[in-house]
Structures are given as C-alpha cells and as structure tokens.
Amino acid sequence: MKKKLFNIIHYIIVFIFVFLICNILLYISCIFNSKYIYKNVKSSYNILNKQGLIYFINKKLDLANDNYTDALIINEMYSIDNKSPFESYLKTRKNYKRGLTTSELKDITGESRSITKGDKFSKTYNPIAELNHFINNDIHTSINYGRYWHGYIILYRPLLLFLNITQIRILLFLLLCILLLYFVFLINKRFGKTIAIIYGLSFILNGYFSVAYSLESSPIFLVMIMSSIILLKNIDNIKNIGIYIFIVGCLANFFDYLTVPLITLVVPMSIYILKLLEEHKNWKKCIKFLIVNSIIWSIGYISSWLLKWIIYDIVFSENISMIQIGFKQFFYRTQRDSSISIHTCSGTILYLLKKPSIYIGVIVLILIIGKKYLLKPHTYTKKALPFVIITTYPIIWYTIFANHTIIHFYFVYRHCLIYMLGLLLTIYEIQTDRKKHKE
C-alpha cells in the first residue's frame, strides 16, 4: 500500500515539475514585443497567400499541407502581448493587438472561425486572408483558442525573430532528417539492420519528410523522434519506464494540435518491447507492459489537457466554462452523424486507401516475406502478439475520433505509421522465431 502511494506521489511530483518548466518556457517565449517578428510574419503571409489554403507538396504522390492551420499559428504568434505574457499564452488568441482590439470572442465547440465583416472579409473560413487583414490593422475582434496548450509557441515564436515560414520549414526538414538518421543509427546499433530498416520504412512511407512543411504536425513528430532517441540512449539505465512514458504523454498534449499523438506512445513503447523480448521476457509480460503503459500515457495526455482547462477557468474566473467546452469538443470529435461525416466518410476511406505509402508498403512486405517466407498458421508465435495489438491502435483512434478523422484525413493518415510498424515487427518476430526453431 505504501509503495503504491509513493508511486502516485512520484507521478504527481513529476507532473507538476514538467508543467512548471513548460509554463516558464512559454512565459519566456512571450516576453518580447510582436513588432520584432512583424517582418517575418508579413513575409510568411505572402508565402502562404501564394501557396493557397491547401499546398500540394507533390500532386503525383498526393502529398498536401494544411496551410489553414499554419496561417492560424502565425497569427497566434503575432497576437502574443508581451505586456501580459501569462494571459497571452493561456488564451492563445488570434487577431489580438493591444490598442487595436475592441472585442473578444471566447473559444467555442466545433471548427475554427474566421472574422467576417460585410463584403470585406470572406464568408468562408479563410485564415490566410484573415492574417492579412490582421497585420494591416483591419480586424478589431480577437478569438480565443484556449483549450490547447499550444506548446509550439516555445519553438516558433523565437524562430520568427529571424526566419519566415519557408525558412522555418527548411530548418524543420533538416532537423527531422538529422534526427531520423541518428535514430536509425541507434536502432541498428542496438537491434540490428533489419529492425532499423523496419522503423525507417514505417516513418518514410507515411509522410515523415512531408511533415517538415507543416508547422502544425512537426511538433508531435519532434516529440516522438526525440523521446525515442533519449530512450535508446538510456534504455538500460531507465529504472521506471512508466514515468518516462507518462512524461512523453504530457509533452505530447503540450505540443500537439490534436494531429497524430499516438505515435509518441507506440514508437517508444515498441522499442522497449523489443528490449524485453531481447531479454527473453515472457510474452505475457510484454502484453502487460503494453496495456499498463498505454494507460499511463493516456493519463499523462488527458490530465495535461484537464490541467489547461482548470488553470484557464481559475485564472479568468470562468467557473467551469473551459472544462465544459473541452468535453463538448471531445464529443464533437467523436460524432458520426453530422452532415460532414455523412457526405465525406466514403471519400475519407478512399483517400486513406489510395495513399502511395500503402501500396509501396504492400510491395515492401512481399519483398521482405518473399515466397520462401509466406506465412502459415503454424508459424505464428505468441511473441509477436504485442506487435499485433499495436497494429489496432490507429484503427481504434479512427473509430473513436470519427469526426476528426474525416475532416482532417489529409494528416491523420500518418497514424498508419503505427499500423505499418506493428505489421512489420510482427512479421519479423514470426520469422525470427521460426528460424530459431529450425535451428
């Protein structure tokens, strides 16, 4: 009993420490005047305006970037008021400028909104045009987006001092490339060439490099790849893997814009399962590890979100309005009977199925398995069960967050990274075990 109580207290202390550090970093990122980033914000608008709301990185490969949200993020960075940094990052407003803004709209359930005013503004959601009107001082109403932490402020606001959106994307691309190469090197060093290829293919075939074009999606991939590298570097010395997974869950929520958060759970967890199998741990222990740490990650992710809502309501004396908005938004994202869902569900399924990565993945699987290794029932081993379970994670996510999946299919398809990783690791374990039995 005392040990369990100690563990709970340990998690609470870690939770408080993590978010104390995160809030300090947010505060520091908000203390300089937005006039210093005006030049790069203006340049970023010009770039986004030329590219359009949906920017096709490669039409043949059907790779597109959501410039809607990137324009929103740039707007948020420029809307930070250095005279009230704490209020600014808690509300994370868009269209806010001290002395210009005369009214403020609260966060609401549903999709994002654009400010409209007569014929001057678009009647549809157009955050790029809205950004232009805002930086030209033509908008007097701000909109709160307080239900997320928006931890990417720590990364993007300082960068906008020196770089525009294209330059930031180039930097992100270089960073993601270097991290992937180092990650694959560490995997190869620890688990061998085949496992390194499996991870590399799973990342690359599911849009890893195109993520660099997205200010929205890059943070969650950075959390995933960096947490996996840290785990690999310290895998034999981590005394409490649960605490580590918990911290990753907290940071996933802190930095993410509800894109593909499960990758921050599955990739590090799959690495640790490989370590357990390497140490000849019982397959039942591996499945127990999988279930327990999935719950721990979920607690970290959900409690981080709840913390933001609670702090917001306390600071701004909102009773429980943000908590209510948060839960309403959750149920909104899970709905299946909206007009949007009805009309676009089939289109979303077709989009996910036609992704080039899926076809390439099938070809790769055939090449890896080969005629010599075609699977038969008797070759199935219990050691592969943890990875079989992993393949269901994106399916569970798509099922629960149906509305979110349908509306944002152009980036949630990256959760298929988990499916491919689980499938390839399943095949690897089956074939490795089969060879051992033959010997």
N, C-alpha and C positions, 0 to 999 in steps of 0.2 A: 504493500500500500504506500509506504514512504517513498519507494523507488518511483512509482507511477506519479506521485505528487511532485517529486523532484523533476521528473521529465517534463511535466506540464509547465512547471515554473520556468524550466530551462527554455522551452519553446516561447513562452510569453516574453522572457527577457530578450531573447534573440529577435523576436518580432518588434519589440519596442526599439531596440538598438538599430535594426535595419531601417525602420521608418524615421527614426531621428536623423540618421545620416542622410537619407533620401530627401527629407524636408530641408535640411541645411543646404544641400546641393541645389535644390530648387530655388531656395531663397537667394543664394549667391548668384544664380543664373538670371535673376530678375532685378538685380540692383543697379544695372546700368540703363541709361536712357535709350528709348527706342529710336531716337534720332540718329544714333550711331549705326543702326542697321538699315536705315531708310534706303540708302543707295542700292544695297543688295536685295532688299525687298522689292523695290521698283524694278530692278533687273530681273528678278525671279518672276514677277508678274508678266513682263514682256515675253519671257521664255515660255511660260505656261500658256499665255494667250495664243502664241504661235502654234503650240503643240495641240491645244484643244483639251476638252474635258477628259476624253479618253485618248491617251497617247499610245499608238501602236509601235512598240519597240521593234517587232518583227511580225509583219502580217502573215507571212508564209507559215511561221511557227505559232501563229495565233497568240503572241505574247503582247499583252496590253497593260498599261499602267493607269491607275486611278488618279488622275490629276485633280479630281474633285477634292479629295481629302488632302492632297499635298498643298493645294491652294488654301484650304482651311487652316492647315498647320502654319503656313507662312503668315496668314492673317493673325492667328493666335500669338505668334512670336512678336509681331509688331504691336499687338494690343496690350502687351505687358506694361504696367505702370510702375516704374521704379520707385515712385513715392509711396506706394503701398504694395510691395512685392508679395507679402503673405496673402493678402486678399486676391491679388492678381493670379497667382498660380493655383489658388483654391477654386476660383471661379473659372479660370482659363477662358476668358471672354474672347469673342471676335468683334471687330468693328469698334473697339473701345479706345478713346483718346481723351485724356483729361482736358477739360475746357471745350471740347467739341461734342462729346456725347451728352445727350439730354435725357435719354430714357434707356431703360434696360429691360430686356426680356429674359425670363427665367428659363432654365432647362426644362424641356418637356419630353414626354414619351413619343417615340416614333422616329421618323427620319429627320435629318438635318434641315434647317431652314435658311433661306436667303432673305435679306431685307428687300422689300419691294416698295416702290413709291411712284404711283402714277405710271406713265409710259416710259419713265427714265430708266427703270430697272426691269430686268427680265421677270416675267411672271413665273417662270420655272426656276428650279434650283440651279444656280449658276455661281458658285463661289469664286470663280476666276474673275468674272465681271464685277462681282461684289468687292473683291480685293482691290480692283482698280478704283472703284468709287470711294472706297475707304481711304486709300492712301492719297487720294485727291480731295479729302475732307468733305465728301458729298454725303456721308452717312452719319446720322446723329443718334442712331439706336444700336446698342450693343446686344449681343446674345450670349448668355452663359452656357458653358458646356462643362459643368462642374461634376458630372457623375464619374468621369475618368480622372486618374491621377495625372495623365499627360506627362509622364516622366521624361519623354523625349525632349522636353524643354531644356534639360541639362545638356543635351548633345547639340541641338540645332540652334538655340539662341546664341551661344558663344560663336558658333561657326558662321552665323550670318553677319558677324562683325567683319569677317574677312572674305567670305565666299557667297556667290549666288547659288541658286538651286542646282544648276548644271554642275558647278564645281563641287558642291556637296555630294552630288550623286557620283561623280568621278572618285572622290575620296572614299565614299562608302564602298564602291566597287573594288578599289584597291585593298581596302581593309578587309572586306569579305573574302577576297582572293587569298590574301596572306594568311588569314585565319583558317581557311579551308585547307590550304597546303600544310600548315603546321598541324592541324587536326588529323589529317590523313597520315602524316608522318608519325604522329604519336600512336595512332591506331595500328599502323603497320609495325611499329616497334614493339607494341605490347601484344597484339593478337595475330599479326601476320598479314601477308599481302592480300589474301582473299577477302578477309574482313574489311580491310582498308578499301578495296575496290567496291565492296557492297555499300559501305557508307558513302563513298564518293559518288557512285552512280545514283543512289537514292536522293542525294542532295541535288546533283546537277540536272537530272531528268525531271525534277519537279520545281523548276524555276528558281534555283538558288541564285544564279548570277543576275537574273532579271530583277530580283528583289532590290538590288542597289539603286534602281531607278525610282523606287518608292520610299518617300520619307515616312509613309505610313507603316510599311511592312518591315523595313530594315531593322528597327529596334528589337523586334521579337527574335529575328534570326541572329542578331548580335548576342542577345541573352543566351540563346540556345548554343551557339558555337563556342562562346567564351566560357560558359558554365561547363560544357563538355570537355574543353581543353584543361580547365582547372581541375576537373575530376580526374582526368587521365594523368595529370602531373602528380596528383596526390592520392591516387586510388588505393594504394597500400597503406596509407597513413591516416585516412579518414576514420575516426573512431565512431562517429554517429552519422551514417549516411542519411538517416531520416531528417536530421537538422539541415543538412545540405540541400536535400530535395525541397524541404519546407522553404528555405531562403530563395531557391530558384522560383518556386511558385509565387512567392511575394513579389519578386522582381519582375516576373512575367506580367503580373497585373499592373505593376507600377509603370512599366514602359509600354505596354501594349495598348492598341486601339481596337481590341477585340478582332484580331486578324486570324492567326493560326497558333494560339497559345500552347496547344498540346505538344508541339514539337519540343518545347522546353522541358516537358515531363518525359517523353518517350525516349529521346536520344540519350540523355544522361543515364536514364534508368536501364536502357538496353545495354549500355556499356558495362554497367555494374553487374547485370545478369550474366554477361559473358565472363566477367571475373569470377562469379560464383560457380559457373559451370567449369571454368578452368581449374578451380579448386576442388572439383568433383563433389559439389554440393548436391544434395537430393533435389530432384525436380520439383518436389512439393514445396521445399523451402524457397525455391525461385519464384514459384507462383504466389506464395505467401508474401514474399518481398514485393512482388509486382502489385498486389492488391493493397497492402499496407501503405506503400509509398505513393500509390496513386491517390489514396485517401489523404495522406499527409500533404501532398502537393495541392490538392483541391482545397484543403483547409487553409493553406497559405494564400492561395489565389483568391478565394472567396472572402476570407477575413480581411485581406488587404482592401478589397472593394468596399466592404462594410465599414472599415475604418475611415475611408474617404467620405462616405455619406454621413457618418456620425460626426466627424470633425466639422464638415460643412454646416450641418444643422445646428451644432453647438455654437460655432463662431458667428454665424449670421442669424442666430435665433429663429431658425426656420421650423421649430418643433420637430416633426419627422418628415417634412416635405421631400427632402432629397432621398431619404430612405424609401419613401413611397414611390417616387419617380424611378428609382433604381430597380425596385421589384416589378413595377409595371413594365419597364423596358425589358426586363428579363422575360416576362410572359409574352410581351410583344414579339420578341425574337424567336419564341418557340411556337408561335401560332402557325396554323396550316390552312386556315380557311379565309384568309384575306384575298381580295381581288388580285393582288400582286402574285400571291402564291399560286392561285388557280391558273392564271394565264401564263406564268413563266416556269412552272415546275418542270414540264417536259423539256423545255428549252435548256434549263439548267442541267438536267441529266444528260442530255445530248452533248452539251458543252464539256462536261466532265469526262464523258466517254471518248470524245474526239481529240482530247489533248494529245499532242505528239508524244509526250513523255510516256503515256500509257502504251502506245504501240511500240515505241522503242523499248520500253520495259519488257514487253512480251517477247520481243526478239532476243533481248539480252537473257531472259530466263531460259529460252530454248537453247541458246548457245552455252549457257552455264551448265544446264542439266544435261543436254545432249542425249542422243539416242541411248547411249550406254547407261545413263543415269535416270531414265524415265521412272517416275515414282510408281511404286506398287504398294498396296496396303500393308504388306509385312515389313516394309522399310520404315514405316512411321515409328518414331520414338517419342517417349514421354518428355525427353529433354528439350524437344522443340516446342512443347506446349506454351511456355511463356511468350514465345515469339508469335505463335498462332493467336494468342489472346491480344497481343499488341496490334495485329492487323485489324481488329474490330474497333479500335479507338476512334479513327476518323469516321467510321460508319455510325457509331454512337453519337458523335458530335453532330454530324449532318442530320441525324434523326431528331435529336433534341432541339438544336437551333435551326429548325427548318426555314423560318423566315430569313434569318441572317444568311444562311447558305444560298438561298435562291436569289436574294437581292445582291449579294456580294460574291457571286460564283467566280468572278474573274481573279480573285486572290485566295478564296478559301480552298480552291483545288489543291493548294500547296500542302494541305493536310494529307494528301495522298503520299507524300514523302514517308509518312508513318507506315502506310499500308505496304509500300514497296520495300521499306527497310525490314518490316516484320516478315514479309514473304520470303525475301532473300536469306534472312538469317534462319528462318525455318528450314529452307532447303539446305542451307549449309550444315546445320546441326544434324539433319537426317542423313545426309551423305557422309559426313564425318563419322557419325556413329556406325553407319553401315560398313564403312571401310575398316573401322576398329574391330567390328565383329568378324569380318572376313579374315583379319589377321589372327 
